[in-house]
Amino acid sequence: LTAHFIDRNWTLHKRIINFCPISSHKGDDMAASITHCLLDWGLDNVFTITVDNASSNSVTVKEISKQLTNWGTNIMEGQHLHVRCMAHILNLIVQDELKEIGKSVKLVRQAVKYIKQSPARLRKFKECCESQLITCKKSLCLDVPTRWNSTYSMLDIAQHFELAFERYSFYDIGYLNHLRTFGSNSSEDKDETSVEDGTSVDILTSVDWKNVRSMVKFLETFYVLTLKVSGSNYVTSNTHFVEIAELNLILKEMMANEDDNLKEMAESMNEKFKKYWGEPHKMNKMIFISSILDPRNKLDYVPFAIVDMFEKEIGDKLCSEVEKYMTKLFEYYVKKSSKSPLHVPSSPTSSDNSSSIS
């Protein structure tokens, strides 16, 4: 459980306030664990709670909201308490598309895994790189299959060594057998990975590398976007909606791409995009307000982007709702400030401000 807060000197702090095993992932039980931790730390002001998109987390946030109401610290009745992790949503959107050309991705993964399993193989692979005049200085890296950004890094590096992989196959029959065994077990088309009449069949083909390069090109944009929103030592809330709007434009452009594979992937990803950000009334209004408070945007950018993402009628209505909510939030703080006596905090990191929990 991580807490973020801004002190009186406007310095952003990040603190891990709890790290413990969870015996149950039910929403009620998760809420009880988090509430217990907040009580231990004496924290009762919580502005937002950022969680992934597991269904139980919706229950968790609702229960915590009730507890904050009991404590009398639930700002605006918790209307903006629940924040869905953008990095996790990006992961869900992209992860599904890796399955579309899964065979090529998995073959590269197995090739990298085989070569990295021993120093002798790595030395031979390096010799192959030198003989093919490959100047790339990066080292092969193996991905974590459940983290698409690590898969992107693996593919991005591996594509530079296509000729080295091909050369290596002449020196190590075990490498080919490894890929053939894997291909035979995972391919839907058995003919592509079989050996008939003693004829050797290449496993990592030019078609596979073409698929890999298409995937790298496609994922690069999302990789950069994920890096932008994953920062923990600097504020990202003001760019949250900007990145959503940018992603919307990227998907629109890719759906018009001449490459049929990229077009198909973009269309599929756009459907998932709409699942999370296609219904404006379900979006946390703090996403828009934090963008408005960015002096580079103010009230000029957000209405424009909202109308561009949704139908004009829906966009205009949402803009009006955001302005009203922002006014109510301001009035809430004016009222709260008038009741709170001014005082000087005991330390530079002390804060009466609400904190963000993730």
Backbone hydrogen bonds in HBPLUS format (Angstrom, degrees):
<---DONOR---> <-ACCEPTOR-->    atom                        ^
c    i                          cat <-CA-CA->   ^        H-A-AA   ^      H-
h    n   atom  resd res      DA  || num        DHA   H-A  angle D-A-AA Bond
n    s   type  num  typ     dist DA aas  dist angle  dist       angle   num
A0017-ILE N   A0001-LEU O   2.84 MM  16  5.75 146.1  1.95 157.8 169.1     1
A0358-SER N   A0002-THR O   2.83 MM 356  5.24 156.1  1.89 153.9 159.9     2
A0003-ALA N   A0015-ARG O   2.73 MM  12  5.22 171.1  1.74 158.9 160.3     3
A0015-ARG N   A0003-ALA O   2.83 MM  12  5.22 161.2  1.87 155.2 161.2     4
A0004-HIS N   A0356-SER O   2.73 MM 352  5.02 156.3  1.79 151.3 158.8     5
A0356-SER N   A0004-HIS O   2.78 MM 352  5.02 165.8  1.80 152.1 156.4     6
A0005-PHE N   A0013-HIS O   3.09 MM   8  5.35 152.1  2.17 135.1 142.7     7
A0013-HIS N   A0005-PHE O   2.77 MM   8  5.35 157.7  1.82 161.7 169.6     8
A0007-ASP N   A0011-THR O   3.12 MM   4  5.53 159.0  2.16 142.2 143.7     9
A0010-TRP N   A0007-ASP O   2.92 MM   3  5.28 154.4  1.99 120.9 121.9    10
A0030-MET N   A0026-LYS O   2.94 MM   4  6.17 161.3  1.97 161.4 167.5    11
A0031-ALA N   A0027-GLY O   2.96 MM   4  6.12 159.9  2.00 148.9 154.3    12
A0032-ALA N   A0028-ASP O   3.03 MM   4  6.25 152.6  2.10 142.2 149.5    13
A0033-SER N   A0029-ASP O   3.05 MM   4  6.33 154.7  2.12 146.9 152.8    14
A0034-ILE N   A0030-MET O   3.02 MM   4  6.31 162.6  2.05 153.2 157.5    15
A0035-THR N   A0031-ALA O   2.85 MM   4  5.97 165.5  1.87 152.8 157.4    16
A0036-HIS N   A0032-ALA O   2.95 MM   4  6.04 157.0  2.01 143.5 149.7    17
A0037-CYS N   A0033-SER O   3.11 MM   4  6.35 152.3  2.19 141.7 148.8    18
A0038-LEU N   A0034-ILE O   2.95 MM   4  6.29 156.9  2.00 152.3 158.6    19
A0039-LEU N   A0035-THR O   2.96 MM   4  6.25 156.3  2.02 150.5 156.7    20
A0040-ASP N   A0036-HIS O   3.02 MM   4  6.29 151.4  2.10 143.5 151.3    21
A0041-TRP N   A0037-CYS O   3.11 MM   4  6.41 147.0  2.22 146.7 154.9    22
A0042-GLY N   A0038-LEU O   2.89 MM   4  5.95 111.9  2.36 135.6 153.5    23
A0043-LEU N   A0038-LEU O   2.84 MM   5  4.98 161.9  1.87 149.8 149.0    24
A0042-GLY N   A0039-LEU O   3.11 MM   3  4.85 145.9  2.23  93.6 104.0    25
A0355-SER N   A0045-ASN O   3.24 MM 310  6.41 165.0  2.26 130.3 132.1    26
A0047-PHE N   A0355-SER O   2.75 MM 308  5.49 157.3  1.80 145.2 153.0    27
A0357-ILE N   A0048-THR O   2.92 MM 309  6.23 169.1  1.93 157.4 156.6    28
A0049-ILE N   A0081-LEU O   2.68 MM  32  5.73 157.2  1.73 170.0 161.8    29
A0083-VAL N   A0049-ILE O   2.93 MM  34  5.81 165.2  1.95 153.1 148.3    30
A0050-THR N   A0357-ILE O   2.70 MM 307  6.19 158.9  1.75 156.8 162.4    31
A0051-VAL N   A0083-VAL O   3.08 MM  32  6.52 154.6  2.15 171.5 176.1    32
A0085-CYS N   A0051-VAL O   2.93 MM  34  5.63 157.6  1.98 155.2 154.4    33
A0057-ASN N   A0054-ALA O   2.95 MM   3  5.56 149.3  2.04 116.7 125.5    34
A0058-SER N   A0055-SER O   3.22 MM   3  5.76 148.6  2.32 111.4 118.7    35
A0060-THR N   A0056-SER O   3.02 MM   4  6.34 154.0  2.08 143.9 152.0    36
A0061-VAL N   A0057-ASN O   2.97 MM   4  6.17 165.1  2.00 149.2 150.4    37
A0062-LYS N   A0058-SER O   3.14 MM   4  6.31 157.6  2.19 141.5 147.9    38
A0063-GLU N   A0059-VAL O   2.98 MM   4  6.20 159.7  2.02 154.8 159.5    39
A0064-ILE N   A0060-THR O   3.00 MM   4  6.27 157.3  2.05 150.6 157.2    40
A0065-SER N   A0061-VAL O   2.85 MM   4  5.99 150.7  1.93 145.4 154.0    41
A0066-LYS N   A0062-LYS O   3.06 MM   4  6.38 149.3  2.15 143.0 150.2    42
A0067-GLN N   A0063-GLU O   3.13 MM   4  6.45 153.1  2.20 143.0 149.9    43
A0068-LEU N   A0064-ILE O   2.89 MM   4  6.20 156.9  1.95 152.5 158.6    44
A0069-THR N   A0065-SER O   2.97 MM   4  6.21 147.4  2.08 143.5 152.5    45
A0070-ASN N   A0066-LYS O   3.00 MM   4  6.35 150.7  2.09 143.9 151.6    46
A0071-TRP N   A0067-GLN O   2.99 MM   4  6.34 141.3  2.14 141.4 152.4    47
A0072-GLY N   A0068-LEU O   2.98 MM   4  6.16 112.2  2.45 131.1 148.1    48
A0073-THR N   A0068-LEU O   2.97 MM   5  5.41 162.6  2.00 157.7 155.0    49
A0072-GLY N   A0069-THR O   2.96 MM   3  4.88 144.6  2.09  96.3 107.6    50
A0077-GLU N   A0074-ASN O   3.25 MM   3  5.33 137.0  2.44 136.9 125.9    51
A0078-GLY N   A0075-ILE O   2.90 MM   3  5.61 154.2  1.97 119.6 127.4    52
A0079-GLN N   A0076-MET O   3.12 MM   3  5.89 157.6  2.17 122.2 126.9    53
A0081-LEU N   A0078-GLY O   3.24 MM   3  4.88 169.9  2.25 102.3 104.6    54
A0089-ILE N   A0085-CYS O   3.08 MM   4  6.42 153.0  2.15 145.9 153.6    55
A0090-LEU N   A0086-MET O   2.90 MM   4  6.17 162.7  1.93 155.1 159.3    56
A0091-ASN N   A0087-ALA O   2.99 MM   4  6.19 148.9  2.09 137.4 146.3    57
A0092-LEU N   A0088-HIS O   2.94 MM   4  6.27 152.2  2.02 146.8 153.6    58
A0093-ILE N   A0089-ILE O   2.91 MM   4  6.17 160.6  1.94 154.0 159.3    59
A0094-VAL N   A0090-LEU O   2.98 MM   4  6.12 164.7  2.00 152.2 155.6    60
A0095-GLN N   A0091-ASN O   2.84 MM   4  5.69 158.3  1.89 146.1 153.3    61
A0097-GLU N   A0094-VAL O   2.91 MM   3  5.35 124.9  2.22 108.0 122.4    62
A0098-LEU N   A0095-GLN O   3.20 MM   3  5.41 141.6  2.36 101.6 111.9    63
A0099-LYS N   A0096-ASP O   3.14 MM   3  5.66 150.6  2.23 108.4 116.6    64
A0100-GLU N   A0097-GLU O   3.05 MM   3  5.31 149.0  2.14 104.4 113.3    65
A0102-GLY N   A0099-LYS O   3.23 MM   3  4.39 157.6  2.28 102.0  97.4    66
A0105-VAL N   A0101-ILE O   3.36 MM   4  6.65 166.8  2.38 153.9 157.7    67
A0106-LYS N   A0102-GLY O   2.82 MM   4  5.94 164.6  1.85 157.2 161.6    68
A0107-LEU N   A0103-LYS O   2.94 MM   4  6.10 150.9  2.02 147.3 155.0    69
A0108-VAL N   A0104-SER O   3.13 MM   4  6.36 160.5  2.17 148.8 153.0    70
A0109-ARG N   A0105-VAL O   3.01 MM   4  6.25 156.8  2.06 146.1 153.2    71
A0110-GLN N   A0106-LYS O   2.94 MM   4  6.19 155.4  2.00 145.0 150.9    72
A0111-ALA N   A0107-LEU O   2.92 MM   4  6.14 150.9  2.00 145.6 154.0    73
A0112-VAL N   A0108-VAL O   2.92 MM   4  6.13 166.7  1.94 157.1 159.3    74
A0113-LYS N   A0109-ARG O   2.91 MM   4  6.03 160.4  1.95 146.2 152.6    75
A0114-TYR N   A0110-GLN O   2.94 MM   4  6.04 158.0  1.99 143.6 148.8    76
A0115-ILE N   A0111-ALA O   3.18 MM   4  6.40 167.3  2.20 150.2 152.8    77
A0116-LYS N   A0112-VAL O   3.00 MM   4  6.11 156.4  2.05 152.9 159.4    78
A0117-GLN N   A0114-TYR O   3.29 MM   3  5.39 157.5  2.34 102.3 108.9    79
A0122-LEU N   A0118-SER O   3.17 MM   4  6.50 157.7  2.22 148.9 155.4    80
A0123-ARG N   A0119-PRO O   2.89 MM   4  6.16 153.3  1.96 149.5 156.4    81
A0124-LYS N   A0120-ALA O   3.04 MM   4  6.30 162.2  2.07 149.1 153.5    82
A0125-PHE N   A0121-ARG O   2.85 MM   4  6.04 154.7  1.91 147.4 155.1    83
A0126-LYS N   A0122-LEU O   2.91 MM   4  6.11 150.5  2.00 143.6 151.4    84
A0127-GLU N   A0123-ARG O   3.04 MM   4  6.36 149.6  2.14 144.5 152.5    85
A0128-CYS N   A0124-LYS O   3.01 MM   4  6.36 148.7  2.11 143.6 152.3    86
A0129-CYS N   A0125-PHE O   2.96 MM   4  6.32 148.6  2.06 145.4 154.1    87
A0130-GLU N   A0126-LYS O   3.01 MM   4  6.34 154.5  2.08 147.2 153.5    88
A0131-SER N   A0127-GLU O   2.93 MM   4  6.20 156.8  1.99 149.2 155.5    89
A0132-GLN N   A0128-CYS O   3.05 MM   4  6.20 137.2  2.24 140.3 150.9    90
A0134-ILE N   A0129-CYS O   2.91 MM   5  5.15 173.7  1.92 156.2 154.5    91
A0133-LEU N   A0130-GLU O   3.11 MM   3  4.96 159.9  2.15 101.7 106.3    92
A0147-ARG N   A0144-VAL O   2.74 MM   3  5.46 168.3  1.75 136.2 139.9    93
A0150-SER N   A0147-ARG O   3.06 MM   3  5.61 134.9  2.27 111.8 122.9    94
A0151-THR N   A0147-ARG O   3.26 MM   4  6.65 145.5  2.39 141.6 151.6    95
A0151-THR N   A0148-TRP O   2.97 MM   3  4.78 117.6  2.37  90.1 106.8    96
A0152-TYR N   A0148-TRP O   2.79 MM   4  6.16 148.5  1.89 150.7 159.6    97
A0153-SER N   A0149-ASN O   3.15 MM   4  6.39 157.5  2.20 138.3 143.1    98
A0154-MET N   A0150-SER O   3.01 MM   4  6.24 157.4  2.06 143.3 149.3    99
A0155-LEU N   A0151-THR O   2.97 MM   4  6.19 167.3  1.99 153.7 156.3   100
A0156-ASP N   A0152-TYR O   2.81 MM   4  5.89 160.2  1.84 153.7 160.2   101
A0157-ILE N   A0153-SER O   3.09 MM   4  6.20 156.7  2.15 145.9 150.5   102
A0158-ALA N   A0154-MET O   2.93 MM   4  6.02 164.6  1.95 148.5 153.7   103
A0159-GLN N   A0155-LEU O   3.02 MM   4  6.02 154.3  2.09 149.6 153.1   104
A0160-HIS N   A0157-ILE O   3.16 MM   3  5.82 149.5  2.26 116.5 123.9   105
A0161-PHE N   A0158-ALA O   2.88 MM   3  5.35 155.9  1.93 116.2 124.2   106
A0164-ALA N   A0161-PHE O   3.05 MM   3  5.08 117.5  2.45  97.5 113.5   107
A0165-PHE N   A0161-PHE O   2.94 MM   4  6.23 156.5  2.00 161.0 167.0   108
A0166-GLU N   A0162-GLU O   3.08 MM   4  6.36 157.5  2.13 147.7 154.0   109
A0167-ARG N   A0163-LEU O   2.90 MM   4  6.09 156.8  1.95 144.6 151.0   110
A0168-TYR N   A0164-ALA O   2.84 MM   4  5.95 156.9  1.89 146.9 153.5   111
A0169-SER N   A0165-PHE O   3.22 MM   4  6.42 143.8  2.35 142.0 149.5   112
A0170-PHE N   A0167-ARG O   3.07 MM   3  5.71 157.5  2.13 115.6 122.0   113
A0171-TYR N   A0168-TYR O   2.97 MM   3  5.46 149.7  2.06 114.9 123.5   114
A0175-TYR N   A0172-ASP O   3.09 MM   3  5.44 138.1  2.27 104.1 114.5   115
A0177-ASN N   A0173-ILE O   2.96 MM   4  6.23 164.2  1.99 152.6 157.5   116
A0178-HIS N   A0174-GLY O   2.85 MM   4  5.93 149.2  1.95 139.0 147.6   117
A0179-LEU N   A0175-TYR O   3.08 MM   4  6.41 158.8  2.13 148.1 152.7   118
A0180-ARG N   A0176-LEU O   2.80 MM   4  6.00 159.1  1.84 153.1 159.9   119
A0181-THR N   A0177-ASN O   2.84 MM   4  5.92 159.3  1.88 146.4 152.0   120
A0182-PHE N   A0178-HIS O   3.05 MM   4  6.23 161.3  2.09 143.3 148.8   121
A0183-GLY N   A0179-LEU O   2.71 MM   4  5.84 161.9  1.74 148.5 154.6   122
A0184-SER N   A0180-ARG O   2.81 MM   4  5.89 157.8  1.86 147.4 152.9   123
A0185-ASN N   A0181-THR O   3.18 MM   4  6.32 144.8  2.31 139.1 147.7   124
A0186-SER N   A0182-PHE O   3.01 MM   4  6.17 134.0  2.23 145.0 157.6   125
A0187-SER N   A0183-GLY O   2.79 MM   4  5.39 152.5  1.87 149.3 152.6   126
A0192-GLU N   A0189-ASP O   3.18 MM   3  5.83 146.8  2.29 115.9 123.3   127
A0193-THR N   A0190-LYS O   3.18 MM   3  5.68 148.0  2.29 111.1 119.1   128
A0199-THR N   A0196-GLU O   2.94 MM   3  5.69 169.8  1.95 126.9 129.9   129
A0208-ASP N   A0205-THR O   3.07 MM   3  5.17 119.4  2.46  96.2 110.4   130
A0209-TRP N   A0205-THR O   3.15 MM   4  6.58 157.5  2.20 149.4 154.8   131
A0210-LYS N   A0206-SER O   2.91 MM   4  6.10 144.5  2.04 139.3 149.5   132
A0211-ASN N   A0207-VAL O   2.94 MM   4  6.23 154.1  2.01 146.4 153.0   133
A0212-VAL N   A0208-ASP O   2.90 MM   4  6.20 152.4  1.97 146.4 154.7   134
A0213-ARG N   A0209-TRP O   2.94 MM   4  6.17 159.7  1.98 146.3 150.6   135
A0214-SER N   A0210-LYS O   3.04 MM   4  6.26 153.3  2.11 145.2 152.6   136
A0215-MET N   A0211-ASN O   2.94 MM   4  6.17 154.6  2.01 146.5 153.7   137
A0216-VAL N   A0212-VAL O   2.86 MM   4  6.14 156.4  1.91 152.1 158.7   138
A0217-LYS N   A0213-ARG O   3.03 MM   4  6.15 165.3  2.06 145.5 149.2   139
A0218-PHE N   A0214-SER O   3.00 MM   4  6.15 151.7  2.08 141.7 149.9   140
A0219-LEU N   A0215-MET O   2.80 MM   4  5.95 157.3  1.85 151.9 157.8   141
A0220-GLU N   A0216-VAL O   3.02 MM   4  5.95 138.2  2.20 146.9 155.3   142
A0223-TYR N   A0219-LEU O   2.82 MM   4  6.01 147.2  1.93 156.8 167.7   143
A0224-VAL N   A0220-GLU O   3.05 MM   4  6.32 164.3  2.08 154.6 156.7   144
A0225-LEU N   A0221-THR O   3.05 MM   4  6.23 156.6  2.10 142.2 149.3   145
A0226-THR N   A0222-PHE O   2.90 MM   4  6.02 154.5  1.97 141.4 147.6   146
A0227-LEU N   A0223-TYR O   3.12 MM   4  6.42 155.9  2.18 147.5 153.4   147
A0228-LYS N   A0224-VAL O   3.16 MM   4  6.45 148.8  2.26 144.3 152.4   148
A0229-VAL N   A0225-LEU O   3.21 MM   4  6.56 152.8  2.29 149.6 155.6   149
A0230-SER N   A0226-THR O   3.04 MM   4  5.96 119.1  2.42 143.7 158.1   150
A0239-THR N   A0236-THR O   2.98 MM   3  5.50 150.2  2.07 114.1 123.1   151
A0240-HIS N   A0237-SER O   3.27 MM   3  5.09 154.9  2.34  97.8 105.2   152
A0243-GLU N   A0239-THR O   2.91 MM   4  6.10 156.5  1.96 156.7 161.4   153
A0244-ILE N   A0240-HIS O   3.12 MM   4  6.46 150.1  2.21 143.6 152.3   154
A0245-ALA N   A0241-PHE O   2.89 MM   4  6.13 163.5  1.92 153.7 157.3   155
A0246-GLU N   A0242-VAL O   2.90 MM   4  6.12 149.6  1.99 141.4 150.6   156
A0247-LEU N   A0243-GLU O   2.86 MM   4  6.04 156.8  1.92 145.5 151.4   157
A0248-ASN N   A0244-ILE O   3.00 MM   4  6.25 151.7  2.08 145.1 152.9   158
A0249-LEU N   A0245-ALA O   3.12 MM   4  6.46 151.3  2.21 143.6 150.2   159
A0250-ILE N   A0246-GLU O   2.91 MM   4  6.21 157.3  1.96 151.2 158.0   160
A0251-LEU N   A0247-LEU O   2.98 MM   4  6.19 163.2  2.01 153.6 156.7   161
A0252-LYS N   A0248-ASN O   3.13 MM   4  6.34 153.0  2.21 140.3 147.8   162
A0253-GLU N   A0249-LEU O   2.95 MM   4  6.22 158.9  2.00 151.9 157.1   163
A0254-MET N   A0250-ILE O   2.92 MM   4  6.16 159.0  1.96 150.2 156.3   164
A0255-MET N   A0251-LEU O   2.89 MM   4  6.03 141.9  2.04 143.1 152.8   165
A0256-ALA N   A0253-GLU O   3.10 MM   3  5.34 147.6  2.21 101.2 111.1   166
A0257-ASN N   A0254-MET O   3.05 MM   3  4.87 162.8  2.08 103.3 106.6   167
A0263-LYS N   A0259-ASP O   2.91 MM   4  6.09 160.3  1.95 155.4 162.0   168
A0264-GLU N   A0260-ASP O   2.88 MM   4  6.00 158.4  1.92 146.3 151.5   169
A0265-MET N   A0261-ASN O   3.01 MM   4  6.23 159.6  2.05 148.2 153.7   170
A0266-ALA N   A0262-LEU O   2.88 MM   4  6.03 159.8  1.92 149.2 155.0   171
A0267-GLU N   A0263-LYS O   3.01 MM   4  6.22 155.8  2.07 147.6 153.5   172
A0268-SER N   A0264-GLU O   3.13 MM   4  6.35 157.3  2.18 144.5 150.3   173
A0269-MET N   A0265-MET O   2.90 MM   4  6.13 159.4  1.94 151.4 157.4   174
A0270-ASN N   A0266-ALA O   2.84 MM   4  5.96 146.3  1.95 143.7 153.2   175
A0271-GLU N   A0267-GLU O   3.28 MM   4  6.55 143.4  2.42 139.4 146.9   176
A0273-PHE N   A0269-MET O   2.83 MM   4  6.12 148.6  1.93 146.5 156.8   177
A0274-LYS N   A0270-ASN O   2.97 MM   4  6.20 154.4  2.04 145.4 150.6   178
A0275-LYS N   A0271-GLU O   3.23 MM   4  6.49 137.0  2.42 132.5 143.5   179
A0275-LYS N   A0272-LYS O   3.07 MM   3  4.96 124.3  2.39  91.0 105.8   180
A0276-TYR N   A0273-PHE O   3.22 MM   3  5.60 131.3  2.47 103.8 114.4   181
A0277-TRP N   A0273-PHE O   2.80 MM   4  5.88 165.8  1.82 160.5 165.4   182
A0278-GLY N   A0274-LYS O   2.75 MM   4  3.71 130.0  2.00 117.2 114.7   183
A0282-LYS N   A0279-GLU O   2.95 MM   3  5.72 159.9  1.99 125.2 131.5   184
A0283-MET N   A0280-PRO O   3.07 MM   3  5.19 158.0  2.12 105.9 112.9   185
A0287-ILE N   A0284-ASN O   3.00 MM   3  5.83 160.4  2.04 123.0 128.3   186
A0288-PHE N   A0285-LYS O   3.05 MM   3  5.42 127.4  2.34 104.8 116.4   187
A0289-ILE N   A0285-LYS O   3.04 MM   4  6.37 165.7  2.06 152.6 156.9   188
A0290-SER N   A0286-MET O   2.96 MM   4  5.79 168.9  1.97 142.7 145.8   189
A0291-SER N   A0288-PHE O   3.14 MM   3  5.22 124.1  2.47  96.1 110.3   190
A0292-ILE N   A0288-PHE O   2.95 MM   4  6.29 150.6  2.04 148.2 157.1   191
A0293-LEU N   A0289-ILE O   2.95 MM   4  6.22 149.5  2.04 151.3 159.3   192
A0294-ASP N   A0291-SER O   3.12 MM   3  5.25 149.8  2.21 100.2 109.5   193
A0297-ASN N   A0294-ASP O   2.80 MM   3  5.51 156.8  1.85 127.0 133.9   194
A0298-LYS N   A0294-ASP O   3.01 MM   4  5.99 153.4  2.08 160.2 164.8   195
A0300-ASP N   A0297-ASN O   3.21 MM   3  6.01 147.8  2.31 141.6 144.4   196
A0301-TYR N   A0297-ASN O   3.38 MM   4  5.08 168.3  2.39 125.9 129.3   197
A0305-ALA N   A0301-TYR O   2.89 MM   4  6.14 161.4  1.92 162.0 168.0   198
A0306-ILE N   A0302-VAL O   2.86 MM   4  6.01 159.7  1.90 157.5 163.5   199
A0307-VAL N   A0303-PRO O   3.04 MM   4  6.14 168.4  2.05 149.9 152.4   200
A0308-ASP N   A0304-PHE O   3.05 MM   4  6.20 146.8  2.16 139.6 149.4   201
A0309-MET N   A0305-ALA O   2.94 MM   4  6.15 144.0  2.07 144.4 153.1   202
A0310-PHE N   A0306-ILE O   2.99 MM   4  6.17 158.9  2.03 154.2 159.5   203
A0315-GLY N   A0311-GLU O   2.74 MM   4  5.91 164.5  1.76 162.7 168.3   204
A0316-ASP N   A0312-LYS O   2.80 MM   4  5.93 162.7  1.83 153.4 156.9   205
A0317-LYS N   A0313-GLU O   3.14 MM   4  6.28 158.3  2.19 141.6 147.5   206
A0318-LEU N   A0314-ILE O   2.94 MM   4  6.14 157.8  1.99 149.6 155.8   207
A0319-CYS N   A0315-GLY O   2.95 MM   4  6.15 157.4  2.00 149.3 155.3   208
A0320-SER N   A0316-ASP O   3.13 MM   4  6.37 155.6  2.20 144.2 150.0   209
A0321-GLU N   A0317-LYS O   3.04 MM   4  6.34 155.4  2.10 146.3 153.1   210
A0322-VAL N   A0318-LEU O   2.89 MM   4  6.13 155.2  1.95 153.1 159.7   211
A0323-GLU N   A0319-CYS O   3.08 MM   4  6.32 161.2  2.12 148.6 152.9   212
A0324-LYS N   A0320-SER O   3.05 MM   4  6.29 159.4  2.10 148.3 153.9   213
A0325-TYR N   A0321-GLU O   2.90 MM   4  6.07 159.6  1.94 147.8 153.6   214
A0326-MET N   A0322-VAL O   2.88 MM   4  6.01 154.8  1.94 147.4 154.7   215
A0327-THR N   A0323-GLU O   3.01 MM   4  6.24 151.4  2.10 143.6 150.8   216
A0328-LYS N   A0324-LYS O   3.00 MM   4  6.30 158.2  2.05 148.7 154.3   217
A0329-LEU N   A0325-TYR O   2.90 MM   4  6.13 155.9  1.96 148.7 155.4   218
A0330-PHE N   A0326-MET O   2.99 MM   4  6.21 154.3  2.05 143.7 150.5   219
A0331-GLU N   A0327-THR O   2.92 MM   4  6.19 160.7  1.96 149.9 155.4   220
A0332-TYR N   A0328-LYS O   2.88 MM   4  6.09 147.1  1.99 144.5 153.7   221
A0333-TYR N   A0329-LEU O   3.13 MM   4  6.45 157.3  2.19 146.7 151.1   222
A0334-VAL N   A0330-PHE O   2.95 MM   4  6.26 151.5  2.04 150.1 158.8   223
A0335-LYS N   A0331-GLU O   2.98 MM   4  6.15 161.8  2.02 147.3 151.6   224
A0336-LYS N   A0332-TYR O   2.89 MM   4  6.11 157.8  1.94 148.1 154.8   225
A0337-SER N   A0333-TYR O   2.85 MM   4  5.89 160.1  1.89 144.8 150.0   226
A0338-SER N   A0334-VAL O   3.08 MM   4  6.24 148.7  2.18 143.2 151.0   227
A0339-LYS N   A0336-LYS O   3.21 MM   3  5.40 140.3  2.37  99.8 110.6   228
A0340-SER N   A0337-SER O   3.27 MM   3  5.13 138.1  2.45  93.5 104.7   229
A0350-SER N   A0347-SER O   3.00 MM   3  5.26 162.4  2.03 112.6 118.3   230
